[in-house]
């Protein structure tokens, strides 16, 4: 078995992440250490945001909404570019640009908003 998972997979299972700000793209599920530290709205993290909000709607537990709101606020502050239209890939440790491309899996984000 592997010791890592993508954040979308972890979010789908609603794993306990504690207090969230920017989250990376791949985490070691044994140690809790980030393996890939790119924060974005695309591949490897897309379902994480989606399922946090859906978990709140389905289960009514306010903790899911709180975590979603914290993560969403961080995305708006650090991942969204200056134009307000693009969501970049930034480093979770310092907010620095990691890559300028946007993948197709980010297409869900306006619907989530």
C-alpha positions in Angstrom: 0.0 0.0 0.0 1.0 3.6 -0.5 1.7 6.1 2.3 0.3 9.1 0.3 -3.0 10.3 -1.1 -4.1 13.3 -3.0 -6.0 16.0 -1.0 -9.2 15.3 -3.1 -9.1 11.7 -1.9 -8.7 12.8 1.7 -11.4 15.4 1.4 -13.8 12.8 -0.2 -13.4 10.7 3.0 -13.7 13.9 5.1 -10.4 13.2 7.0 -9.8 15.3 10.0 -7.3 18.1 9.0 -7.7 20.3 12.1 -7.4 24.0 11.5 -7.0 24.7 7.8 -5.5 27.5 5.8 -3.9 26.7 2.4 -3.7 23.0 1.9 -1.3 21.1 -0.4 -2.0 18.7 -3.2 -0.6 15.5 -1.8 -0.3 14.4 1.9 1.4 11.4 3.5 -1.5 9.7 5.4 0.9 8.1 7.8 2.8 11.2 9.0 0.5 14.0 8.0 3.4 15.7 6.2 2.7 17.5 2.9 4.4 15.8 -0.1 3.4 18.2 -2.8 2.9 21.7 -1.4 1.0 23.3 -4.3 -2.4 24.9 -3.3 -4.9 25.4 -6.1 -8.4 24.6 -7.0 -7.5 21.9 -9.6 -6.4 18.3 -9.8 -5.6 16.6 -6.5 -7.5 19.1 -4.4 -10.8 19.9 -6.2 -13.0 17.4 -4.4 -11.7 18.5 -1.0 -13.4 21.8 -1.2 -16.5 20.4 -2.9 -17.0 17.7 -0.3 -16.5 19.9 2.7 -19.4 22.0 1.6 -21.5 19.0 0.6 -20.7 17.3 4.0 -22.1 20.4 5.8 -25.3 20.3 3.7 -25.8 16.6 4.1 -24.8 16.1 7.7 -25.5 19.6 9.1 -22.4 19.6 11.2 -21.1 23.2 11.4 -17.5 22.1 11.7 -17.5 21.2 8.0 -18.8 24.7 7.1 -16.2 26.3 9.3 -13.4 24.4 7.7 -14.8 25.2 4.2 -15.0 28.9 5.0 -11.5 29.0 6.4 -10.1 27.1 3.3 -12.2 29.2 0.9 -11.0 32.5 2.5 -7.4 31.3 2.1 -8.0 30.5 -1.6 -9.4 33.9 -2.2 -6.5 35.6 -0.4 -3.6 33.6 -1.8 -4.6 31.4 -4.8 -6.8 33.8 -6.7 -4.7 36.1 -8.9 -4.9 39.9 -9.0 -7.6 40.0 -11.8 -9.9 37.9 -9.6 -10.6 35.5 -12.5 -7.8 32.9 -12.3 -6.8 30.6 -9.5 -3.1 29.8 -9.6 -0.9 27.1 -8.1 0.9 28.6 -5.1 3.2 27.2 -2.4 1.3 26.5 0.9 4.2 27.7 2.9 4.7 31.2 1.5 2.0 31.8 -1.2 4.6 32.1 -3.9 3.7 31.2 -7.4 4.6 27.5 -8.2 3.1 27.4 -11.7 0.9 29.6 -13.9 -1.1 26.9 -15.6 -4.7 26.2 -14.7 -6.1 22.7 -15.2 -9.5 21.7 -16.4 -10.5 20.2 -13.1 -10.8 23.8 -11.8 -13.9 24.2 -13.9 -16.2 23.1 -11.0 -15.1 26.0 -8.8 -17.5 28.7 -10.1 -20.4 26.2 -9.5 -19.1 25.6 -5.9 -19.0 29.4 -5.3 
